[in-house]
C-alpha cells in the first residue's frame, strides 16, 4: 500500500503511522455504491502443524479478489520450539522448520506464505507468542517479517505493538486539478485493538471484557481482540450528545476474533489434558459502505460478519 498523508494525492489505499500507537488507513471512496472489505484476523499460528492454512489462504484470496485490506492482530507465529522455550514440542513443528536456524526459518516460512498478499496487508501487530520470543532472544519476528515483505514486494506493511488504534478513513476528493487536489475523510472509523489476555473466560468466553473495554476506550467505534481462541460479536448502544446539546444514539461493536490453530483435531496432548473444547476457526470481515442522510450528507456504515 502506497505511502501518503491525508490531503495529498491518493492513487489507492495508503497506510501510515499517525503516532506510535495509531495507524491511519486511507481509502478513496468513489461512487455512491462504494464499499470496502477488511479482514480482521488473529492467532494464525502459521508455523504450527495445526494451522488451518487452507482456510487462511481462502480468506486472503477473498480479500485480493475484492481489493480489500488485511489487519493481523498478533500470534501470527506459534514460535514455541526454540531451545529455551519450555513449551516446546518438536513433534508439533512443520517439517520445513526442523532446523537449527529456527528463528530465521520462521521468518522465511511466513514471508513465503504471505508474499502474494503483501500489498493487501496493512499491518501486523505483536501477540504474546512473539513478545515471548522477543524477551528471550531480543529478536522481533514481526518487525523481521514486515521488513522482508516490504523489501521483496515494495509493500508498506506496518509493524505494530500489542494494542493500539487504527483509523480507517473513507476519503473524498475536491474538484480542483490533480496537481493541487486535496482529500479529506467523509468519516473516520476508529478501531481499537488488543491482542488480548486471559484464558478464554470459562463459560463467559471472554464476553465480560466487552463491558470493561467499553468504559476505558469510549472513543472507539470498533473494539477487537484475539488470544483466547473464541469468537463472538457484541453491540453496545450508547447515548451521546453533541456540543450543541442534541442527544443521539450510536453503536460500539466488540469483536472477539477466533483462531486458525485447531489443536482439538489430535486425540492426545496438552489441549486434551487440560480438558479444553474445540475452538472456532477464522476471523471477521468488516464491510464499509456509504449511507446517505435525508439532507444528503454521507456517513459510513459498518457491517461485521464472520470469516469462516
C-alpha positions as CSV (number, residue, x, y, z in Angstrom):
1,X,0.0,0.0,0.0
2,X,1.5,3.3,-1.1
3,X,2.7,5.8,1.5
4,X,0.7,9.0,1.6
5,X,-0.7,11.6,4.1
6,X,-4.2,13.0,4.3
7,X,-4.6,15.9,1.9
8,X,-2.1,14.6,-0.7
9,X,-3.0,13.0,-3.9
10,X,-4.0,9.3,-3.5
11,X,-3.9,6.6,-6.1
12,X,-5.1,3.8,-3.8
13,X,-5.3,2.7,-0.2
14,X,-2.5,4.2,1.9
15,X,-1.3,3.3,5.4
16,X,1.0,5.3,7.7
17,X,1.5,5.9,11.4
18,X,-0.1,9.0,12.9
19,X,1.7,8.1,16.2
20,X,3.5,5.1,17.8
21,X,0.1,3.7,18.8
22,X,-2.2,4.9,15.9
23,X,-2.3,3.8,12.3
24,X,-4.2,5.6,9.5
25,X,-5.6,3.6,6.7
26,X,-7.0,5.9,4.0
27,X,-9.2,4.6,1.2
28,X,-10.7,6.6,-1.7
29,X,-14.5,6.3,-1.5
30,X,-15.6,7.0,-5.1
31,X,-19.2,6.5,-6.3
32,X,-22.5,6.2,-4.5
33,X,-22.2,2.4,-4.3
34,X,-18.7,2.4,-2.8
35,X,-17.9,-0.5,-0.5
36,X,-14.7,-1.7,1.1
37,X,-13.9,-5.0,2.9
38,X,-11.3,-5.5,5.6
39,X,-10.2,-8.9,7.1
40,X,-9.6,-8.8,10.9
41,X,-7.5,-11.8,11.7
42,X,-5.7,-13.1,14.8
43,X,-3.9,-16.1,16.1
44,X,-2.9,-17.7,12.9
45,X,0.0,-19.7,14.5
46,X,1.2,-20.1,10.9
47,X,4.2,-22.3,11.7
48,X,2.2,-24.8,13.7
49,X,1.2,-28.1,12.1
50,X,-2.3,-27.4,13.5
51,X,-2.6,-24.2,11.5
52,X,-5.5,-24.4,9.0
53,X,-3.5,-22.8,6.2
54,X,-6.2,-23.7,3.6
55,X,-8.7,-21.6,5.5
56,X,-6.4,-18.7,6.0
57,X,-5.5,-18.8,2.3
58,X,-9.2,-18.8,1.4
59,X,-9.8,-15.6,3.4
60,X,-6.7,-13.9,2.0
61,X,-7.7,-14.8,-1.6
62,X,-11.1,-13.3,-1.0
63,X,-9.5,-10.0,0.1
64,X,-7.4,-10.0,-3.0
65,X,-10.4,-10.6,-5.2
66,X,-12.4,-7.7,-3.7
67,X,-9.3,-5.4,-3.4
68,X,-9.6,-5.1,0.3
69,X,-7.2,-5.0,3.3
70,X,-5.9,-7.3,6.0
71,X,-5.1,-6.5,9.6
72,X,-3.3,-9.1,11.6
73,X,-3.7,-8.8,15.4
74,X,-1.0,-11.0,17.0
75,X,0.2,-14.5,17.2
76,X,0.9,-14.8,13.6
77,X,3.5,-17.3,14.9
78,X,3.3,-20.2,17.3
79,X,7.1,-19.9,17.8
80,X,7.3,-22.3,20.8
81,X,10.0,-24.6,19.6
82,X,13.1,-22.6,20.4
83,X,15.9,-24.1,22.5
84,X,15.0,-22.1,25.7
85,X,11.2,-22.5,25.4
86,X,9.8,-24.9,28.0
87,X,6.5,-25.1,26.0
88,X,8.3,-26.6,23.0
89,X,7.5,-29.9,21.3
90,X,9.4,-30.7,18.1
91,X,6.5,-33.0,17.2
92,X,4.3,-30.1,16.5
93,X,6.7,-28.4,14.1
94,X,6.2,-28.4,10.4
95,X,8.9,-30.4,8.6
96,X,10.5,-27.4,6.9
97,X,11.1,-25.7,10.3
98,X,13.0,-28.6,11.9
99,X,16.3,-26.8,11.6
100,X,19.0,-25.3,13.9
101,X,18.3,-21.9,12.3
102,X,14.9,-21.8,13.9
103,X,14.0,-18.1,14.1
104,X,15.3,-17.3,10.6
105,X,13.3,-20.3,9.3
106,X,10.1,-19.0,10.9
107,X,10.6,-15.6,9.2
108,X,11.4,-17.2,5.8
109,X,8.3,-19.5,6.0
110,X,5.9,-16.7,6.9
111,X,7.3,-14.4,4.2
112,X,6.9,-17.2,1.6
113,X,3.3,-17.8,2.5
114,X,2.3,-14.1,2.8
115,X,4.2,-12.7,-0.1
116,X,1.4,-13.0,-2.7
117,X,-0.8,-10.9,-0.3
118,X,1.7,-8.3,0.8
119,X,0.1,-5.4,-1.0
120,X,-3.2,-6.0,0.8
121,X,-1.7,-6.4,4.3
122,X,-1.9,-3.1,6.1
123,X,-0.4,-4.1,9.4
124,X,0.8,-6.9,11.6
125,X,0.8,-6.5,15.4
126,X,2.6,-8.4,18.1
127,X,0.9,-11.1,20.2
128,X,2.1,-12.9,23.3
129,X,3.9,-15.6,21.3
130,X,6.0,-13.0,19.5
131,X,6.6,-10.9,22.6
132,X,7.8,-14.0,24.5
133,X,10.4,-14.7,21.7
134,X,11.5,-11.0,21.8
135,X,12.0,-11.1,25.5
136,X,14.2,-14.2,25.4
137,X,16.1,-13.6,22.2
138,X,15.9,-9.8,21.7
139,X,14.6,-10.5,18.2
140,X,11.3,-9.2,16.8
141,X,9.7,-11.7,14.5
142,X,7.0,-9.2,13.5
143,X,9.5,-6.5,12.5
144,X,11.5,-9.0,10.5
145,X,8.5,-10.3,8.6
146,X,7.3,-6.8,7.8
147,X,10.8,-5.7,6.7
148,X,11.3,-8.7,4.4
149,X,7.9,-8.5,2.8
150,X,8.3,-4.8,2.2
151,X,11.8,-5.3,0.7
152,X,10.7,-8.1,-1.6
153,X,7.4,-6.6,-2.8
154,X,7.5,-2.8,-2.3
155,X,4.6,-3.1,0.1
156,X,4.2,-0.8,3.1
157,X,3.2,-3.2,5.9
158,X,3.4,-1.6,9.3
159,X,4.6,-3.5,12.4
160,X,2.5,-2.5,15.5
161,X,2.5,-3.2,19.2
162,X,0.3,-5.4,21.4
163,X,-2.5,-2.9,21.4
164,X,-3.3,0.3,19.5
165,X,-5.6,2.2,17.2
166,X,-6.5,2.1,13.5
167,X,-8.3,5.0,11.8
168,X,-10.0,3.7,8.7
169,X,-10.9,6.8,6.7
170,X,-13.1,6.9,3.6
171,X,-11.7,9.8,1.6
172,X,-13.4,12.2,-0.7
173,X,-11.6,14.5,-3.2
174,X,-12.4,18.1,-4.1
175,X,-12.9,19.3,-7.6
176,X,-9.6,21.1,-8.1
177,X,-6.9,19.9,-10.7
178,X,-4.9,16.8,-9.7
179,X,-1.8,18.9,-9.0
180,X,-3.5,20.8,-6.1
181,X,-6.3,18.3,-5.3
182,X,-7.0,17.7,-1.6
183,X,-8.6,14.7,0.1
184,X,-10.5,14.7,3.3
185,X,-12.5,12.0,5.1
186,X,-16.2,11.5,4.9
187,X,-15.9,9.9,8.3
188,X,-13.2,8.2,10.4
189,X,-13.9,4.7,11.7
190,X,-11.9,4.3,14.9
191,X,-10.9,0.8,15.7
192,X,-9.1,-0.1,18.9
193,X,-7.4,-3.4,19.1
194,X,-5.6,-5.5,21.7
195,X,-4.2,-9.0,21.1
196,X,-5.9,-9.9,24.3
197,X,-5.4,-11.5,27.7
198,X,-6.7,-14.3,29.9
199,X,-7.5,-17.9,29.2
200,X,-10.9,-17.8,27.5
201,X,-13.2,-16.7,30.3
202,X,-14.7,-20.1,31.0
203,X,-18.4,-20.2,30.4
204,X,-18.5,-16.4,29.6
205,X,-16.0,-17.0,26.7
206,X,-14.4,-13.6,27.5
207,X,-17.6,-11.5,26.9
208,X,-17.2,-9.7,30.2
209,X,-14.2,-8.0,28.6
210,X,-16.5,-6.1,26.3
211,X,-18.2,-4.3,29.2
212,X,-14.8,-3.3,30.7
213,X,-13.3,-2.2,27.4
214,X,-16.4,0.0,26.6
215,X,-15.5,2.0,29.7
216,X,-11.8,2.7,29.0
217,X,-11.9,3.0,25.2
218,X,-15.1,5.2,24.8
219,X,-13.8,6.8,21.5
220,X,-13.7,3.5,19.6
221,X,-16.4,2.6,17.0
222,X,-15.0,-1.0,17.0
223,X,-13.1,-2.9,19.7
224,X,-11.5,-6.2,18.7
225,X,-9.2,-8.7,20.3
226,X,-7.8,-12.2,19.9
227,X,-5.7,-14.5,22.1
228,X,-8.4,-16.7,23.7
229,X,-9.4,-18.5,20.5
230,X,-13.1,-17.7,20.9
231,X,-15.5,-15.9,18.5
232,X,-18.4,-13.6,19.2
233,X,-19.7,-10.1,18.5
234,X,-21.5,-7.8,20.8
235,X,-23.2,-4.4,20.2
236,X,-23.2,-1.8,23.0
237,X,-25.6,1.0,22.4
238,X,-24.7,4.4,23.8
239,X,-26.4,7.7,24.3
240,X,-24.2,10.6,23.2
241,X,-24.6,14.3,23.0
242,X,-23.3,17.0,20.6
243,X,-21.6,20.2,21.5
244,X,-24.9,21.9,20.7
245,X,-26.7,19.9,23.3
246,X,-28.5,17.5,20.9
247,X,-28.7,13.9,22.2
248,X,-28.2,11.0,19.8
249,X,-27.5,7.2,20.0
250,X,-24.7,5.3,18.5
251,X,-23.2,1.8,18.5
252,X,-19.9,0.4,19.6
253,X,-19.0,-3.0,18.1
254,X,-17.0,-5.6,20.1
255,X,-15.5,-8.4,18.0
256,X,-13.7,-11.4,19.5
257,X,-11.5,-12.9,16.9
258,X,-11.1,-16.7,16.6
259,X,-8.0,-18.6,15.5
260,X,-6.6,-20.7,12.7
261,X,-5.0,-23.2,15.0
262,X,-7.0,-26.4,15.6
263,X,-5.4,-28.3,18.4
264,X,-8.5,-30.4,19.1
265,X,-8.1,-32.4,16.0
266,X,-5.4,-34.5,17.7
267,X,-6.6,-37.3,20.1
268,X,-4.0,-36.5,22.8
269,X,-1.6,-33.8,24.0
270,X,-1.8,-30.6,26.2
271,X,-5.1,-29.4,24.8
272,X,-6.9,-32.6,25.7
273,X,-5.1,-33.0,29.0
274,X,-6.5,-29.6,30.0
275,X,-10.0,-30.7,29.0
276,X,-10.4,-27.8,26.5
277,X,-13.2,-27.8,24.0
278,X,-12.9,-27.3,20.2
279,X,-12.5,-23.7,19.2
280,X,-14.0,-21.7,16.3
281,X,-11.8,-21.1,13.2
282,X,-11.4,-18.0,11.2
283,X,-11.8,-14.2,11.8
284,X,-14.1,-11.4,10.9
285,X,-14.8,-9.3,7.8
286,X,-15.6,-5.6,8.2
287,X,-17.6,-4.2,5.4
288,X,-17.7,-0.4,5.0
289,X,-20.2,1.3,2.7
290,X,-21.8,4.7,2.2
291,X,-25.2,5.7,3.6
292,X,-27.0,8.9,2.9
293,X,-29.0,11.0,5.4
294,X,-32.2,12.8,4.5
295,X,-30.2,16.0,3.8
296,X,-27.8,14.0,1.6
297,X,-24.9,14.0,4.0
298,X,-22.7,10.9,3.7
299,X,-22.0,8.6,6.6
300,X,-20.1,5.3,6.6
301,X,-21.9,2.2,7.5
302,X,-20.1,-0.7,9.4
303,X,-21.2,-4.3,9.0
304,X,-19.1,-7.1,10.6
305,X,-19.5,-10.7,9.6
306,X,-17.7,-14.0,10.3
307,X,-14.9,-15.1,8.0
308,X,-15.3,-18.9,8.2
